[in-house]
Amino acid sequence: MSKETLILLYGGRSAEREVSVLSAESVARAVDYAQFTVKTYFITQSGEFIKTQVFETTPAEEEHLMTNTTIDWEKKIPASAIYEEGAVVFPLLHGPMGEDGSMQGFLEVLKLPYVGTTVLASSLAMDKIATKQVLGTLGIPQVAYVALSASHDRETKIAEINDRLTYPVFVKPSNMGSSVGISKVETADALDAALDLAFRYDSRVLVEQGVTAREIEVGLLGNHDIGTTEPGEVVKDVAFYDYDAKYIDNKITMAIPAQVDQEVAQKMRTYAAQAFAAIGGTGLSRCDFFYTEDGQIFLNELNTMPGFTQWSMYPLLWDNMGIAYPALISELVRLAKEVFAERESHL
C-alpha cells in the first residue's frame, strides 16, 4: 500500500511560533510511518515559506526542525509550492495568521485538505469577543465581561469596567491565544497598563471578571458526529497560567480524568459539543472551562488548534479515551479528507 503524504506547516508569524515548533516536532515523532510520509514546511517570522525536512521514519530525538535561528534561505519557496496532489496538511500554527482562518482560506484556495476547523469556525473561535457573543445566544454560562476596541473612548470603557466588574479582572487581546498579552489586574490603577499591553497584540480587547476556579478542559473530535472526552484538569504550580508556564517552563501537570462529579463532567461535555457545533466546528478543538468552588461552570474558550507538544492536554485527553497519539493523527487526517470532499461537492 502506497503511503499518504502528510504536510506539517509550522512556525508562523504570531507570537506563538515557539509552541508551533514544539507541536510539529511532537507530531513528527508520533506519526504512523507505515501510513504516512511526512513533509515539513517552516513559515518564518516574516512570513516566508521554507522547505524543510522529509521523514519516512520516526526522526531521532536529537533531530530538530528548522527555526528562525537556523533558517536555510536557499530552501525558500513560493507559498503555493507546498501543493501536492493527494496530500493532507496539518497546519500546526497557533494564533493569528495561522489559527484564525487566514491559513485555512489559503489552503482552500490551493484545494488542499487540512486538519482542523474551516475558515469561519477558525476565525470565530480565535476572536474571544465574537465567541462570547455567539455562545451567549445558546445560554451557555460565561463569566461577565466588557469588550472594547481602539475606536472606543477608553475612559468611558474604563468607567464601565469599574462599574460592572470587580477586581481582579483579566485583560486579553481578542484575537490571541496561549495567554500571550494577557494580564491579571488586581487594582483599578493597574488597568491602563494592562490595556496598553493587550492593544499591542490586537485592536479589540476583552476584559473579563476574574474568578477563583479550577481549569477544566474537554477534547472534541469529529465533523458532524462530535465526540467528547472526559474532562481533564490543569494543575498549576504558578498563580497565573501564562505562556511560559504552559509551554516553556512546563510548570503544570495534568489530572486526567479530572476529579469532578459525573454530572458536572457530563454538563461540560454537553456544553463543549454545543459550542463546537454553534461555530460550525470540524475536526478538532479543545474546550476550556472554569469550575468554581461553589459549583458554577463557565465556558472560557474554544481552542481550534490546541497544542500538540509532549505536555499538551489535547492528545492526552484522547489517549485517556483509548485513542493513542498515532491513531489520533490518522483520525484527524480522515476527518480532514471527509470535510474536503464535502466542501468540494458543494461547489
BABA-254505 format. One record per residue (C-alpha): residue number from 1; x, y, z. Coordinates in nm, 2 decimals, padded with zeros to 4 digits. Example, Ala and Ser with C-alpha at 12.3 -4.5 7.8 and 13.67 -1.06 7.14 Angstrom:
% residues 2
+-----+--------+--------+--------+
:   n :     xx :     yy :     zz :
+-----+--------+--------+--------+
:   1 :  01.23 : -00.45 :  00.78 :
:   2 :  01.37 : -00.11 :  00.71 :
+-----+--------+--------+--------+
This chain:
% residues 347
+-----+--------+--------+--------+
:   n :     xx :     yy :     zz :
+-----+--------+--------+--------+
:   1 :  00.00 :  00.00 :  00.00 :
:   2 :  00.14 :  00.34 : -00.10 :
:   3 :  00.18 :  00.59 :  00.18 :
:   4 : -00.01 :  00.91 :  00.21 :
:   5 :  00.17 :  01.25 :  00.23 :
:   6 :  00.11 :  01.45 :  00.54 :
:   7 :  00.24 :  01.81 :  00.53 :
:   8 :  00.32 :  01.98 :  00.85 :
:   9 :  00.31 :  02.36 :  00.84 :
:  10 :  00.47 :  02.51 :  01.15 :
:  11 :  00.64 :  02.83 :  01.28 :
:  12 :  00.44 :  03.13 :  01.16 :
:  13 :  00.42 :  03.50 :  01.22 :
:  14 :  00.24 :  03.51 :  01.55 :
:  15 :  00.39 :  03.54 :  01.90 :
:  16 :  00.30 :  03.17 :  01.95 :
:  17 :  00.55 :  03.04 :  01.69 :
:  18 :  00.77 :  02.87 :  01.96 :
:  19 :  00.49 :  02.63 :  02.07 :
:  20 :  00.42 :  02.56 :  01.70 :
:  21 :  00.77 :  02.42 :  01.65 :
:  22 :  00.73 :  02.21 :  01.96 :
:  23 :  00.39 :  02.08 :  01.84 :
:  24 :  00.53 :  02.00 :  01.49 :
:  25 :  00.82 :  01.80 :  01.64 :
:  26 :  00.59 :  01.61 :  01.86 :
:  27 :  00.36 :  01.52 :  01.57 :
:  28 :  00.65 :  01.42 :  01.35 :
:  29 :  00.76 :  01.17 :  01.62 :
:  30 :  00.41 :  01.04 :  01.68 :
:  31 :  00.30 :  00.97 :  01.32 :
:  32 :  00.24 :  00.62 :  01.20 :
:  33 :  00.51 :  00.59 :  00.93 :
:  34 :  00.36 :  00.28 :  00.79 :
:  35 :  00.07 :  00.51 :  00.67 :
:  36 :  00.24 :  00.85 :  00.61 :
:  37 :  00.54 :  01.02 :  00.46 :
:  38 :  00.58 :  01.35 :  00.65 :
:  39 :  00.69 :  01.67 :  00.47 :
:  40 :  00.76 :  01.98 :  00.67 :
:  41 :  00.75 :  02.34 :  00.58 :
:  42 :  00.86 :  02.63 :  00.81 :
:  43 :  00.69 :  02.97 :  00.79 :
:  44 :  00.93 :  03.23 :  00.91 :
:  45 :  00.85 :  03.52 :  01.15 :
:  46 :  00.83 :  03.75 :  00.85 :
:  47 :  00.61 :  03.51 :  00.65 :
:  48 :  00.83 :  03.33 :  00.41 :
:  49 :  00.78 :  02.96 :  00.34 :
:  50 :  01.09 :  02.74 :  00.37 :
:  51 :  01.11 :  02.37 :  00.26 :
:  52 :  01.25 :  02.17 :  00.55 :
:  53 :  01.28 :  01.80 :  00.64 :
:  54 :  01.11 :  01.50 :  00.48 :
:  55 :  01.06 :  01.20 :  00.71 :
:  56 :  00.99 :  00.84 :  00.60 :
:  57 :  01.06 :  00.71 :  00.95 :
:  58 :  01.04 :  00.85 :  01.31 :
:  59 :  01.31 :  01.12 :  01.35 :
:  60 :  01.57 :  01.07 :  01.61 :
:  61 :  01.53 :  01.25 :  01.94 :
:  62 :  01.83 :  01.47 :  01.87 :
:  63 :  01.69 :  01.58 :  01.53 :
:  64 :  01.51 :  01.91 :  01.54 :
:  65 :  01.31 :  02.11 :  01.29 :
:  66 :  01.43 :  02.44 :  01.14 :
:  67 :  01.35 :  02.76 :  01.34 :
:  68 :  01.40 :  03.13 :  01.29 :
:  69 :  01.76 :  03.09 :  01.42 :
:  70 :  01.85 :  02.80 :  01.18 :
:  71 :  01.69 :  02.91 :  00.85 :
:  72 :  01.84 :  02.78 :  00.53 :
:  73 :  01.73 :  03.06 :  00.29 :
:  74 :  01.83 :  02.86 : -00.01 :
:  75 :  01.53 :  02.65 :  00.05 :
:  76 :  01.28 :  02.94 :  00.04 :
:  77 :  00.99 :  02.86 : -00.19 :
:  78 :  00.67 :  03.03 : -00.31 :
:  79 :  00.39 :  02.96 : -00.06 :
:  80 :  00.19 :  02.78 : -00.33 :
:  81 :  00.47 :  02.53 : -00.38 :
:  82 :  00.36 :  02.33 : -00.08 :
:  83 :  00.08 :  02.19 : -00.31 :
:  84 :  00.10 :  01.82 : -00.37 :
:  85 : -00.19 :  01.62 : -00.52 :
:  86 : -00.34 :  01.39 : -00.26 :
:  87 : -00.16 :  01.54 :  00.03 :
:  88 : -00.33 :  01.65 :  00.36 :
:  89 : -00.20 :  01.95 :  00.55 :
:  90 : -00.17 :  01.96 :  00.93 :
:  91 : -00.14 :  02.34 :  01.00 :
:  92 :  00.03 :  02.33 :  01.34 :
:  93 :  00.01 :  02.71 :  01.36 :
:  94 : -00.12 :  02.89 :  01.67 :
:  95 : -00.26 :  03.23 :  01.70 :
:  96 : -00.31 :  03.50 :  01.42 :
:  97 : -00.21 :  03.42 :  01.07 :
:  98 : -00.24 :  03.05 :  01.13 :
:  99 : -00.53 :  02.96 :  01.36 :
: 100 : -00.76 :  03.25 :  01.27 :
: 101 : -00.90 :  03.14 :  00.93 :
: 102 : -00.63 :  03.30 :  00.72 :
: 103 : -00.42 :  02.99 :  00.66 :
: 104 : -00.74 :  02.78 :  00.63 :
: 105 : -00.85 :  03.01 :  00.34 :
: 106 : -00.52 :  02.99 :  00.17 :
: 107 : -00.53 :  02.61 :  00.18 :
: 108 : -00.88 :  02.61 :  00.04 :
: 109 : -00.77 :  02.82 : -00.25 :
: 110 : -00.49 :  02.56 : -00.31 :
: 111 : -00.75 :  02.28 : -00.30 :
: 112 : -00.56 :  02.11 : -00.02 :
: 113 : -00.75 :  01.91 :  00.26 :
: 114 : -00.63 :  02.03 :  00.60 :
: 115 : -00.67 :  01.92 :  00.96 :
: 116 : -00.90 :  02.13 :  01.18 :
: 117 : -01.18 :  02.38 :  01.16 :
: 118 : -01.27 :  02.57 :  00.85 :
: 119 : -01.24 :  02.94 :  00.78 :
: 120 : -01.54 :  03.07 :  00.96 :
: 121 : -01.51 :  02.85 :  01.26 :
: 122 : -01.14 :  02.92 :  01.30 :
: 123 : -01.19 :  03.30 :  01.28 :
: 124 : -01.49 :  03.29 :  01.52 :
: 125 : -01.31 :  03.08 :  01.78 :
: 126 : -00.99 :  03.29 :  01.76 :
: 127 : -01.19 :  03.61 :  01.83 :
: 128 : -01.28 :  03.59 :  02.20 :
: 129 : -01.54 :  03.86 :  02.18 :
: 130 : -01.72 :  03.70 :  01.88 :
: 131 : -01.71 :  03.36 :  02.05 :
: 132 : -01.88 :  03.51 :  02.36 :
: 133 : -02.14 :  03.67 :  02.15 :
: 134 : -02.23 :  03.35 :  01.96 :
: 135 : -02.23 :  03.13 :  02.27 :
: 136 : -02.44 :  03.39 :  02.46 :
: 137 : -02.72 :  03.31 :  02.22 :
: 138 : -02.72 :  02.95 :  02.34 :
: 139 : -02.73 :  03.04 :  02.71 :
: 140 : -02.40 :  02.87 :  02.78 :
: 141 : -02.27 :  03.03 :  03.10 :
: 142 : -01.97 :  03.26 :  03.07 :
: 143 : -01.80 :  03.50 :  03.31 :
: 144 : -01.91 :  03.87 :  03.30 :
: 145 : -01.70 :  04.08 :  03.05 :
: 146 : -01.66 :  04.41 :  02.89 :
: 147 : -01.54 :  04.44 :  02.53 :
: 148 : -01.36 :  04.74 :  02.39 :
: 149 : -01.18 :  04.84 :  02.07 :
: 150 : -00.93 :  05.10 :  01.97 :
: 151 : -01.22 :  05.32 :  01.84 :
: 152 : -01.39 :  05.34 :  02.18 :
: 153 : -01.33 :  05.62 :  02.43 :
: 154 : -01.10 :  05.45 :  02.68 :
: 155 : -01.21 :  05.65 :  02.98 :
: 156 : -01.58 :  05.57 :  02.91 :
: 157 : -01.49 :  05.20 :  02.88 :
: 158 : -01.28 :  05.20 :  03.20 :
: 159 : -01.57 :  05.35 :  03.38 :
: 160 : -01.79 :  05.07 :  03.25 :
: 161 : -01.54 :  04.81 :  03.36 :
: 162 : -01.52 :  04.95 :  03.71 :
: 163 : -01.90 :  04.97 :  03.73 :
: 164 : -01.98 :  04.62 :  03.60 :
: 165 : -01.68 :  04.41 :  03.72 :
: 166 : -01.49 :  04.36 :  04.04 :
: 167 : -01.11 :  04.32 :  04.08 :
: 168 : -00.92 :  04.11 :  03.99 :
: 169 : -01.00 :  04.11 :  03.62 :
: 170 : -00.82 :  03.96 :  03.32 :
: 171 : -00.74 :  04.17 :  03.02 :
: 172 : -00.69 :  03.99 :  02.70 :
: 173 : -00.64 :  04.06 :  02.33 :
: 174 : -00.95 :  03.94 :  02.15 :
: 175 : -00.75 :  03.76 :  01.87 :
: 176 : -00.47 :  03.58 :  02.05 :
: 177 : -00.42 :  03.25 :  02.22 :
: 178 : -00.18 :  03.08 :  02.46 :
: 179 : -00.20 :  03.36 :  02.72 :
: 180 :  00.00 :  03.60 :  02.50 :
: 181 : -00.07 :  03.96 :  02.60 :
: 182 : -00.29 :  03.86 :  02.89 :
: 183 : -00.27 :  04.04 :  03.23 :
: 184 : -00.42 :  03.97 :  03.56 :
: 185 : -00.52 :  04.31 :  03.70 :
: 186 : -00.56 :  04.33 :  04.08 :
: 187 : -00.65 :  04.70 :  04.12 :
: 188 : -00.80 :  04.98 :  03.91 :
: 189 : -00.48 :  05.18 :  03.89 :
: 190 : -00.31 :  04.89 :  03.70 :
: 191 : -00.58 :  04.86 :  03.44 :
: 192 : -00.45 :  05.12 :  03.20 :
: 193 : -00.11 :  04.95 :  03.16 :
: 194 : -00.28 :  04.61 :  03.11 :
: 195 : -00.49 :  04.76 :  02.83 :
: 196 : -00.18 :  04.91 :  02.67 :
: 197 : -00.02 :  04.56 :  02.66 :
: 198 : -00.33 :  04.39 :  02.52 :
: 199 : -00.36 :  04.66 :  02.25 :
: 200 : -00.01 :  04.58 :  02.13 :
: 201 : -00.15 :  04.25 :  02.01 :
: 202 : -00.49 :  04.34 :  01.88 :
: 203 : -00.72 :  04.64 :  01.82 :
: 204 : -01.00 :  04.47 :  02.02 :
: 205 : -00.97 :  04.38 :  02.38 :
: 206 : -01.17 :  04.17 :  02.63 :
: 207 : -01.18 :  04.24 :  03.00 :
: 208 : -01.32 :  03.95 :  03.20 :
: 209 : -01.43 :  03.91 :  03.56 :
: 210 : -01.17 :  03.72 :  03.75 :
: 211 : -01.29 :  03.40 :  03.92 :
: 212 : -01.13 :  03.16 :  04.16 :
: 213 : -01.18 :  02.84 :  03.98 :
: 214 : -01.03 :  02.51 :  03.86 :
: 215 : -00.94 :  02.50 :  03.49 :
: 216 : -01.11 :  02.20 :  03.33 :
: 217 : -01.07 :  02.11 :  02.96 :
: 218 : -01.27 :  01.88 :  02.72 :
: 219 : -01.14 :  01.75 :  02.39 :
: 220 : -01.36 :  01.75 :  02.08 :
: 221 : -01.31 :  01.53 :  01.77 :
: 222 : -01.54 :  01.49 :  01.47 :
: 223 : -01.72 :  01.66 :  01.19 :
: 224 : -02.10 :  01.61 :  01.21 :
: 225 : -02.08 :  01.34 :  01.47 :
: 226 : -01.89 :  01.51 :  01.75 :
: 227 : -01.70 :  01.31 :  02.01 :
: 228 : -01.60 :  01.45 :  02.35 :
: 229 : -01.35 :  01.33 :  02.61 :
: 230 : -01.38 :  01.30 :  02.98 :
: 231 : -01.26 :  01.64 :  03.13 :
: 232 : -00.90 :  01.69 :  03.23 :
: 233 : -00.77 :  01.94 :  03.47 :
: 234 : -00.48 :  02.18 :  03.45 :
: 235 : -00.29 :  02.16 :  03.79 :
: 236 : -00.08 :  02.47 :  03.82 :
: 237 :  00.24 :  02.53 :  04.02 :
: 238 :  00.21 :  02.90 :  03.94 :
: 239 : -00.05 :  03.16 :  04.03 :
: 240 : -00.11 :  03.26 :  03.67 :
: 241 : -00.11 :  03.01 :  03.39 :
: 242 :  00.08 :  03.22 :  03.14 :
: 243 :  00.26 :  03.14 :  02.81 :
: 244 :  00.59 :  03.05 :  02.97 :
: 245 :  00.42 :  02.83 :  03.23 :
: 246 :  00.23 :  02.65 :  02.96 :
: 247 :  00.50 :  02.59 :  02.70 :
: 248 :  00.85 :  02.69 :  02.81 :
: 249 :  00.89 :  02.62 :  03.18 :
: 250 :  00.64 :  02.33 :  03.20 :
: 251 :  00.52 :  02.44 :  03.54 :
: 252 :  00.19 :  02.25 :  03.51 :
: 253 :  00.07 :  01.89 :  03.55 :
: 254 : -00.25 :  01.73 :  03.42 :
: 255 : -00.51 :  01.54 :  03.61 :
: 256 : -00.68 :  01.31 :  03.35 :
: 257 : -00.96 :  01.25 :  03.42 :
: 258 : -01.04 :  01.55 :  03.63 :
: 259 : -01.18 :  01.47 :  03.98 :
: 260 : -01.53 :  01.62 :  03.93 :
: 261 : -01.87 :  01.47 :  03.98 :
: 262 : -02.01 :  01.28 :  03.68 :
: 263 : -02.30 :  01.52 :  03.65 :
: 264 : -02.05 :  01.81 :  03.62 :
: 265 : -01.84 :  01.63 :  03.37 :
: 266 : -02.14 :  01.55 :  03.15 :
: 267 : -02.26 :  01.90 :  03.16 :
: 268 : -01.92 :  02.03 :  03.05 :
: 269 : -01.91 :  01.77 :  02.77 :
: 270 : -02.26 :  01.88 :  02.66 :
: 271 : -02.17 :  02.25 :  02.66 :
: 272 : -01.85 :  02.17 :  02.47 :
: 273 : -02.03 :  01.99 :  02.19 :
: 274 : -02.30 :  02.26 :  02.17 :
: 275 : -02.03 :  02.53 :  02.14 :
: 276 : -01.83 :  02.34 :  01.88 :
: 277 : -02.15 :  02.29 :  01.67 :
: 278 : -02.25 :  02.65 :  01.71 :
: 279 : -01.93 :  02.78 :  01.55 :
: 280 : -01.95 :  02.52 :  01.27 :
: 281 : -01.65 :  02.33 :  01.41 :
: 282 : -01.50 :  02.04 :  01.22 :
: 283 : -01.20 :  01.81 :  01.30 :
: 284 : -01.09 :  01.91 :  01.65 :
: 285 : -01.10 :  02.16 :  01.93 :
: 286 : -01.03 :  02.18 :  02.30 :
: 287 : -01.30 :  02.35 :  02.51 :
: 288 : -01.18 :  02.52 :  02.83 :
: 289 : -01.40 :  02.57 :  03.14 :
: 290 : -01.38 :  02.74 :  03.48 :
: 291 : -01.52 :  02.54 :  03.76 :
: 292 : -01.57 :  02.74 :  04.08 :
: 293 : -01.57 :  02.63 :  04.44 :
: 294 : -01.95 :  02.69 :  04.47 :
: 295 : -02.01 :  02.46 :  04.17 :
: 296 : -02.05 :  02.71 :  03.89 :
: 297 : -01.94 :  02.62 :  03.54 :
: 298 : -01.82 :  02.89 :  03.29 :
: 299 : -01.71 :  02.82 :  02.94 :
: 300 : -01.39 :  03.01 :  02.88 :
: 301 : -01.29 :  02.95 :  02.52 :
: 302 : -01.27 :  02.71 :  02.23 :
: 303 : -00.92 :  02.64 :  02.10 :
: 304 : -00.93 :  02.52 :  01.74 :
: 305 : -00.57 :  02.42 :  01.72 :
: 306 : -00.46 :  02.32 :  02.07 :
: 307 : -00.10 :  02.24 :  02.14 :
: 308 :  00.04 :  01.91 :  02.03 :
: 309 :  00.35 :  01.92 :  02.24 :
: 310 :  00.46 :  01.64 :  02.48 :
: 311 :  00.29 :  01.84 :  02.76 :
: 312 : -00.03 :  01.92 :  02.58 :
: 313 : -00.37 :  01.83 :  02.72 :
: 314 : -00.55 :  01.75 :  02.39 :
: 315 : -00.37 :  01.43 :  02.28 :
: 316 : -00.35 :  01.32 :  02.65 :
: 317 : -00.73 :  01.36 :  02.68 :
: 318 : -00.79 :  01.13 :  02.38 :
: 319 : -00.53 :  00.88 :  02.50 :
: 320 : -00.73 :  00.85 :  02.82 :
: 321 : -01.03 :  00.77 :  02.59 :
: 322 : -00.84 :  00.49 :  02.42 :
: 323 : -00.72 :  00.67 :  02.11 :
: 324 : -00.34 :  00.68 :  02.12 :
: 325 : -00.14 :  00.97 :  01.96 :
: 326 : -00.06 :  00.79 :  01.63 :
: 327 : -00.43 :  00.68 :  01.58 :
: 328 : -00.55 :  01.03 :  01.67 :
: 329 : -00.34 :  01.18 :  01.39 :
: 330 : -00.47 :  00.93 :  01.15 :
: 331 : -00.83 :  01.01 :  01.25 :
: 332 : -00.77 :  01.38 :  01.21 :
: 333 : -00.64 :  01.32 :  00.86 :
: 334 : -00.95 :  01.11 :  00.78 :
: 335 : -01.18 :  01.38 :  00.91 :
: 336 : -00.99 :  01.64 :  00.70 :
: 337 : -01.04 :  01.44 :  00.38 :
: 338 : -01.41 :  01.40 :  00.47 :
: 339 : -01.46 :  01.78 :  00.51 :
: 340 : -01.26 :  01.85 :  00.19 :
: 341 : -01.48 :  01.61 : -00.02 :
: 342 : -01.80 :  01.76 :  00.13 :
: 343 : -01.68 :  02.12 :  00.06 :
: 344 : -01.58 :  02.03 : -00.30 :
: 345 : -01.92 :  01.87 : -00.35 :
: 346 : -02.09 :  02.20 : -00.27 :
: 347 : -01.92 :  02.39 : -00.55 :
+-----+--------+--------+--------+
